[in-house]
Amino acid sequence: MKVPNDFSMNSPFLGRDMNKQEDNLVDSNKDDSGFQVDSGLKKRRKEANRVQKLLAKDLYPDQEFAKKKSHLLKKYGELVGDSIGKTLQSQSRDLGHRLKKDKNPDTIIDTMEPAIAYVLGAYGALASDGKDKEAFQGFVDGLMKNHEQEILSGVNTSAAFAKFSTDPAIKKQIRQIYYETLILNSSLHSLFDQLLSSFGDSLFELGLKSIQRGLSDDLKSGVSSSNKDILKSILSSLNQASQLSGLAHNVDDFLTELTVRNIPIQLSKLDLCKGLIKQTLAPMYARDLKRLIEKSVSNDNRHISLFLNGYSKLLKDLPLNLWKEERVRNTTFRLILVTLESLYDTVEEQKKDNKVVKI
């Protein structure tokens, strides 16, 4: 993606439409009615305009600087927050000291996210002058050259993920999930798996909604972290899969039902959620079904039958667009249906064999 050379000072997230507009000098010698105006009055009007401009300069020395500074402070708050006890100004000064010893961006971001390092560097370039300004600007340019997508994905989504959590570590985690699963790999399955693995089933729905908001913000930004057509396609698929947000609740109901029926289940809620999502990637064959049953319930035919019946209902509730291919879905359901029919016949046979005739 091509980014302007002066991106660090003119990027969409350093504030758009910041150009100051000044009132034009009165250059007409007529008043609103069209009559001639006394030349002395004309001169006095020009002088009055000049005084107003000078006054405005004194009251608002640099509105553009103030807006950019305000925007960087906002981004820093969204990315990091106040919990670390350091302000943007102090963090930027610390970065400036480090740059005097080592100007290599990659060395510095070993201990710092590229998006956060960018905000610190951009603030330093904005607030300093002379050689310090050059050092900060060189650092920012180097960051953008090597870590452009990660910086953009982090800064563009900062507002959405700040609503997900105030904990800097958790915000960092969801930013990494967004960047690695959607921006680098464009994989919804990886996204769902990572959200479940990182935040569990209890925060899965909230995490999914935060990702949707972040992706929407990234798409709307002046410079997106990836091709806008790709982001639109991902967002469309994610919106279609929004019903997946009820997955954890459905699984919880299923496990509760098995417990009520005195059927011991060996799978955890989290593992079952992840297994259902993974099942949409490839067809289920006999060996896969056998493995699923063995790690889920006992070898009691009644237990197996009730488990598979509930499992197939959970699969049916998954969004259609989540399945890799229609063939994958059809093959999986066909196998489960055949197995259930076979189990039903077996259970009925056992009932007949165990039936006691009363005399």
C-alpha positions in Angstrom: 0.0 0.0 0.0 1.5 3.4 -1.0 1.5 5.9 1.8 2.5 9.6 1.3 6.0 10.5 2.5 4.7 13.0 5.0 2.2 10.5 6.3 3.3 10.9 9.9 2.2 14.5 10.0 -0.7 14.4 7.5 -2.2 11.0 8.2 -5.9 10.6 8.5 -5.6 9.8 12.2 -3.6 12.9 13.0 -6.7 14.9 12.1 -8.3 15.6 8.8 -9.4 18.9 7.4 -7.0 20.8 9.7 -6.1 23.5 7.2 -6.8 26.9 8.7 -9.0 29.2 6.7 -8.7 33.0 7.1 -11.1 35.7 6.1 -10.4 37.5 2.9 -9.5 41.2 3.2 -12.1 43.6 2.2 -11.0 44.7 -1.3 -14.2 46.3 -2.5 -14.8 50.1 -2.3 -18.5 49.6 -2.1 -20.8 48.8 0.8 -23.6 46.2 0.6 -26.0 48.7 -1.0 -23.6 49.3 -3.9 -22.9 53.0 -3.1 -19.4 54.4 -3.1 -17.7 54.3 0.3 -15.5 57.0 1.6 -11.8 56.1 1.0 -10.9 56.9 4.6 -13.5 54.5 5.9 -12.2 51.9 3.4 -8.8 52.3 4.9 -10.1 52.1 8.4 -11.9 48.8 7.6 -8.7 47.3 6.2 -6.9 48.3 9.4 -9.6 46.8 11.5 -9.4 43.5 9.7 -5.6 43.5 10.2 -6.1 44.0 13.9 -8.6 41.2 14.1 -6.1 38.9 12.4 -3.3 39.8 14.7 -5.6 39.4 17.7 -6.6 35.9 16.5 -3.0 35.0 16.1 -2.3 35.9 19.7 -5.3 34.1 21.0 -4.8 31.0 18.8 -1.1 30.7 18.0 -1.3 27.4 16.2 -4.6 25.6 15.9 -3.2 22.9 13.7 -0.6 22.0 16.3 -3.2 21.9 19.0 -5.5 19.7 17.0 -2.8 17.2 16.1 -1.6 17.2 19.7 -5.1 16.6 21.0 -5.6 13.7 18.5 -2.3 12.0 19.5 -3.3 12.3 23.2 -6.6 10.7 22.4 -5.0 7.8 20.4 -2.5 7.3 23.2 -5.3 7.0 25.7 -7.2 4.5 23.6 -4.1 2.4 22.9 -2.5 2.5 26.4 -4.8 4.2 28.9 -3.7 5.8 32.2 -3.1 2.5 34.0 0.6 2.4 33.3 1.1 5.7 35.1 3.0 7.4 32.3 1.8 10.3 30.1 2.3 10.6 26.4 4.8 13.4 27.0 7.0 11.4 29.4 6.9 8.3 27.2 7.8 10.4 24.2 10.7 12.0 26.1 11.9 8.5 27.1 11.8 7.5 23.4 13.8 10.5 22.5 16.5 9.5 24.9 16.6 6.0 23.4 16.8 7.4 19.9 20.0 9.2 20.8 21.6 5.8 21.5 19.9 3.7 18.9 17.9 5.0 15.9 16.9 1.5 14.6 13.1 1.2 14.8 13.2 -2.6 15.0 15.3 -2.5 18.1 12.9 -0.3 19.9 9.7 -2.1 19.0 11.1 -5.3 20.5 9.6 -3.9 23.7 6.9 -1.8 22.3 3.9 -2.3 19.9 4.5 -0.5 16.5 1.2 1.4 16.8 2.2 2.8 20.2 5.7 3.5 19.1 4.3 5.4 16.1 2.1 7.6 18.3 5.1 8.4 20.6 7.3 9.2 17.7 4.7 11.3 15.9 4.2 13.3 19.1 7.9 13.8 19.5 8.2 15.0 15.9 5.3 17.4 16.5 6.5 18.8 19.8 10.3 19.0 19.3 12.5 21.0 16.9 16.0 20.9 15.5 17.9 17.6 15.6 15.4 16.0 18.0 12.6 16.6 15.5 14.7 15.0 12.7 15.5 12.0 14.9 11.8 11.5 15.7 10.7 12.0 12.1 13.3 9.5 10.9 12.1 7.0 13.5 8.5 7.4 12.4 9.4 7.1 8.7 11.3 3.9 9.4 8.4 2.5 11.4 6.0 3.2 8.5 8.3 1.6 6.0 8.6 -1.7 7.9 5.4 -2.0 9.9 2.8 0.0 8.0 -0.1 -2.5 8.2 0.4 -3.3 11.8 0.5 0.4 12.7 -2.6 1.3 10.7 -4.6 -1.7 12.1 -3.6 -0.7 15.6 -4.4 3.0 15.4 -7.5 2.7 13.2 -9.2 0.2 15.7 -8.0 1.9 18.9 -11.4 3.4 19.8 -13.3 0.2 19.3 -11.0 -1.9 21.3 -10.8 0.7 24.1 -14.5 -0.1 24.7 -13.7 -3.8 24.9 -11.3 -3.4 27.9 -9.4 -0.8 29.9 -6.6 -3.3 30.5 -3.6 -2.4 28.2 -2.6 -6.1 28.1 -6.1 -7.2 26.9 -6.3 -4.4 24.4 -2.9 -5.4 23.0 -4.1 -9.0 22.8 -7.3 -8.2 20.8 -5.3 -5.9 18.5 -2.9 -8.8 17.8 -5.8 -11.1 17.1 -7.4 -8.6 14.7 -4.1 -8.0 12.8 -3.0 -11.6 12.6 -6.3 -13.3 11.7 -8.0 -10.7 9.5 -5.3 -8.4 8.1 -2.6 -10.9 7.5 -4.6 -14.1 6.9 -8.2 -13.0 6.2 -9.5 -16.0 8.1 -12.7 -15.9 10.1 -12.1 -19.4 11.5 -8.8 -18.3 12.9 -10.5 -15.2 14.4 -13.2 -17.3 16.1 -10.6 -19.8 17.4 -8.3 -17.1 18.7 -11.1 -15.2 20.4 -12.3 -18.4 22.2 -8.7 -19.4 23.1 -7.8 -16.0 24.4 -10.9 -14.8 26.1 -13.0 -17.9 26.7 -16.7 -18.5 25.9 -17.8 -15.8 28.4 -16.2 -12.9 26.5 -16.5 -14.4 23.0 -19.7 -12.5 22.0 -18.3 -9.2 23.3 -15.0 -9.8 21.6 -16.7 -10.5 18.3 -18.7 -7.3 18.4 -15.6 -5.3 19.2 -13.8 -6.9 16.2 -16.8 -5.9 14.0 -16.6 -2.3 15.3 -12.8 -2.2 14.8 -13.1 -3.6 11.3 -15.8 -1.0 10.4 -13.6 1.8 11.7 -10.6 0.5 9.8 -12.6 0.5 6.6 -13.9 4.0 7.2 -10.5 5.5 7.9 -8.7 7.6 5.3 -5.8 5.1 5.1 -7.0 1.5 5.9 -4.6 -1.2 7.0 -5.5 -3.4 4.0 -7.2 -3.2 0.6 -10.7 -1.7 1.2 -12.3 -4.3 -1.0 -10.8 -7.1 1.0 -11.9 -5.4 4.3 -15.4 -5.0 2.9 -15.6 -8.7 2.0 -14.4 -9.7 5.5 -16.8 -7.4 7.2 -19.7 -8.7 5.1 -18.8 -12.3 6.0 -18.4 -11.3 9.6 -21.8 -9.6 9.7 -23.4 -12.7 8.1 -21.8 -14.8 10.8 -23.1 -12.6 13.6 -25.5 -15.3 14.7 -22.4 -17.2 15.8 -22.4 -14.8 18.8 -25.1 -17.1 20.4 -22.9 -20.2 20.1 -21.7 -20.2 23.7 -25.2 -19.8 25.0 -26.5 -22.7 22.8 -23.6 -24.9 23.9 -24.3 -24.1 27.5 -28.0 -25.1 27.1 -26.9 -28.4 25.4 -24.5 -29.3 28.2 -27.1 -28.5 30.8 -29.6 -30.8 29.1 -27.1 -33.6 29.1 -26.4 -33.1 32.8 -30.2 -33.1 33.6 -30.4 -36.4 31.8 -27.5 -37.8 33.9 -25.3 -38.2 30.8 -21.6 -37.5 31.8 -19.9 -35.3 29.3 -16.1 -35.2 29.0 -15.8 -32.2 26.7 -15.5 -28.7 28.2 -17.8 -25.9 27.0 -14.8 -24.1 25.4 -13.5 -27.2 23.6 -17.0 -28.0 22.3 -17.4 -24.4 20.9 -14.0 -24.6 19.2 -14.7 -28.1 17.8 -18.0 -27.0 16.3 -16.3 -24.1 14.4 -13.5 -26.4 13.3 -16.0 -28.9 12.0 -17.1 -26.5 9.3 -13.7 -26.6 7.6 -13.6 -30.3 6.5 -16.1 -33.2 6.1 -16.6 -35.5 9.0 -15.8 -39.1 8.2 -16.3 -42.3 10.3 -12.9 -42.1 12.0 -13.6 -38.4 13.0 -17.0 -39.3 14.4 -15.6 -42.2 16.4 -12.9 -39.9 17.8 -15.5 -37.3 18.7 -17.7 -39.8 20.5 -14.8 -41.4 22.4 -13.6 -38.0 23.9 -17.2 -36.8 24.6 -19.4 -39.5 26.2 -19.4 -43.0 27.4 -19.9 -46.0 25.1 -23.6 -46.3 26.1 -25.7 -46.2 23.0 -28.3 -44.1 24.6 -25.8 -41.5 25.7 -24.2 -41.5 22.2 -27.5 -41.1 20.6 -28.6 -38.1 22.7 -25.2 -36.5 22.4 -25.1 -36.8 18.6 -28.7 -35.5 18.3 -27.8 -32.4 20.3 -24.5 -32.0 18.5 -26.2 -32.0 15.0 -28.6 -29.3 16.2 -25.7 -27.1 17.2 -24.1 -27.6 13.8 -27.4 -26.7 12.1 -27.4 -23.4 14.1 -24.1 -22.4 12.7 -24.2 -19.7 9.9 -24.3 -21.2 6.4 -21.4 -19.0 5.2 -19.2 -20.4 7.9 -19.0 -23.7 6.1 -16.1 -24.0 3.7 -18.2 -25.8 1.1 -21.7 -27.1 0.9 -20.2 -30.5 0.3 -18.5 -30.3 3.7 -21.8 -29.6 5.4 -23.8 -32.3 3.5 -21.2 -35.0 4.1 -21.1 -34.3 7.9 -24.8 -34.3 8.4 -25.3 -37.4 6.2 -22.9 -39.3 8.4 -24.4 -38.2 11.7 -27.9 -39.0 10.4 -26.9 -42.5 9.3 -25.2 -43.1 12.6 -28.3 -41.9 14.6 -30.6 -44.2 12.6 -28.2 -47.2 13.3 -28.1 -46.3 17.0 -31.9 -46.0 17.1 -32.3 -49.5 15.6 -29.7 -50.9 18.1 -31.5 -49.3 21.1 -34.8 -50.7 20.0 -33.3 -54.2 19.6 -31.9 -54.0 23.1 -35.3 -52.9 24.5 -36.9 -56.0 22.9 -34.2 -58.3 24.2 -34.5 -56.8 27.7 -38.3 -56.8 27.8 -39.8 -58.9 30.7 -43.1 -60.6 30.1 -45.4 -60.4 33.2 -47.5 -63.5 34.0 
